[in-house]
Amino acid sequence: MGSKTAEILVRLRSDRLRFPIALAVGVALWGLSLPPYGYGILAVPAFIAVLYALPGEKPGRAAAIGWAGGSAWHFATLWWLIPTMVRYGNIAEPLALALVLGMCAVLGLYMAGFLGTLALVIKRWGQGGLLVAPCLWVLWEWLQGHLFTGFPWWGPGYAISLYPAFLQFTRLFGVLGLSFLVLLSAAAVALWLRDRHHPAVIYAVPATLVLLVGVFFWGYRMSSRSIEPLPKEAVGYIQPQIPQNEKWDQAFATKIMTRMTDLSVAFKHYKLKLLLWPESSTPFDWDDNPAFRSKVAQIAKTIQAPILLGSVLDGRNGYQNGAILALPSGQVGGRYAKTHLVPFGEYVPFRNLLFFAKPIVDTIGDFTPGDSLEPVETPAGRVGVTICYEGIFPGLVRTEVRKGAQLLVNMTNDAWYRGTPGPVQHFLIERVRAVETDRYLIRSANEGVSGVVTPRGNLQAATTPGHAASFWGLVEARDTRTLWTRMGDGWLYLPLLVSLFFFVTAIMPGRSKAMG
């Protein structure tokens, strides 16, 4: 028995198994960094494990194993989509599992690309090439957020954004700037663990430490500094807690409308500047239901405040998922149609090819996207609206702010993901948008997390999770511009140039130029 155990341990320490085991350790640590556990700092050792084991791997093998590890990495992030498909998509569990695994396999290609290109750089430049990791990572993460409509859900920058001091760094370089810090820290530590006498360690480790300490203390001061001017405009938001299986059922329409009314008229004496309802607030279409429009106007008149509500709208080319500003006068003060639709949620790409996913294809209606990101004018200020999934795209929100949005609004459902980490992850992603743009964020969720987020990322006010509630907070219309708002992803040209230099020299014929 003892000899067999020793043999197993020797095999586990072999060169061929070192990298796969390191990836498995990385996936486990990554899973613990995510909500509901929320030990965000574990994202750093997750990458340390992977980068430490990478030198010596052939680029092709690193990419292949990286694809498998990257698929598991994303599955640890997105497994909660499975119960959603089973519960509301009428899909059997095995098929739901297969669909989510397929999605994660596609997303795993980005990890494969990152590790394959990094292994190629290390092969040419030696283990000092690990320090190119942060430049390569932010480029691959950027691609994940843009190719095939993009899916920038929860990278390492979001993990470290759980700490308010580091969260403030997004004002300068966005969430990808935080991802860069995570990978820089992991690469410096991995190189130090491999060879403490490496020439690059002499400069990389102290420089990284100084940068992290500087970012932390700057962020700590920023997060604890009072916001000027002080907020003074009262806004309200409701969280109706309508179960997903009732939300579109006309049999529950009266019950839903009664709840929306009761939660709203509670603000009768609050002198609100704006009341926010969630995405698809009722089972009525705004443009096709005069009685519904009249009822909303009556509520707005009762509380003497406009209501920004989510509803289905009639667009030029079909139905749209949108938002309407209903004024106390009964008129419409503005409207917004969602511009970035959810694949397989609001439209089905490659519908003819996905015959195996017929149950979910049949339950999804086709919405048409809007074409404008212009803010909606309200008494509280010019509002940049995002509906659910749209808020995970930093560039979209940045465009709204550059077009004049003084406040951010996110209306969502999130009842789809009841009992899973999905709603918390979604809220924390939206929270980063407030800090990136230095704007107050008002969020109304049917279920999940509703509240007011300050420009420092603090949750100023929130409803009680799991209960129907109405609440309010104070906001201020802001016209400030952060460096991120001005520059956006422009800073990525520097990592791109660095990556291109090392990649091109790595594929050129010639002797290796090991960096120590």
ABEGO torsion letter per residue (X at the ends): XAAAAAAAAAAAABAAAAAAAAAAAAAAAAAAABOAAGBAAAAAAAAAAAAAAABGBBAAAAAAAAAAAAAAAAAAAAAAAAAAAAAAAGBBAAAAAAAAAAAAAAAAAAAAAAAAAAAAAAAAAEAAAAAAAAAAAAAAAAAAAABGGEBBBGBAAAAAAABAAAAAAAAAAEAAAAAAAAAAAAAAAAAAAABAABAAAAAAAAAAAAAAAAAAAAAAAAAABBBOBBBABBBBBBBAGBBAAAAABAAAAAAAAAAAAAAAAAAAAAGBABBBBBBGABABBAAABAAAAAAAAAAAAAAGBBBBBBBBBBBAAEBBBBBBBBBAAGBBAEBBBBABBBBGAABBBGAAABAAAAAAAAABBBBBBBABABBBBBAAEBBBBBBEAAAABAAAAAAAAAAGBABBBBBBAGAAABGBAAAAAAAAAAAAAAAAAGBBBBBBBABEBBEBBBAAGBBABBBBBGBBBBBBBBBBBBABBBAAAAAEAAAAAAAAAAAAAAAAAAABBEBBBBBX
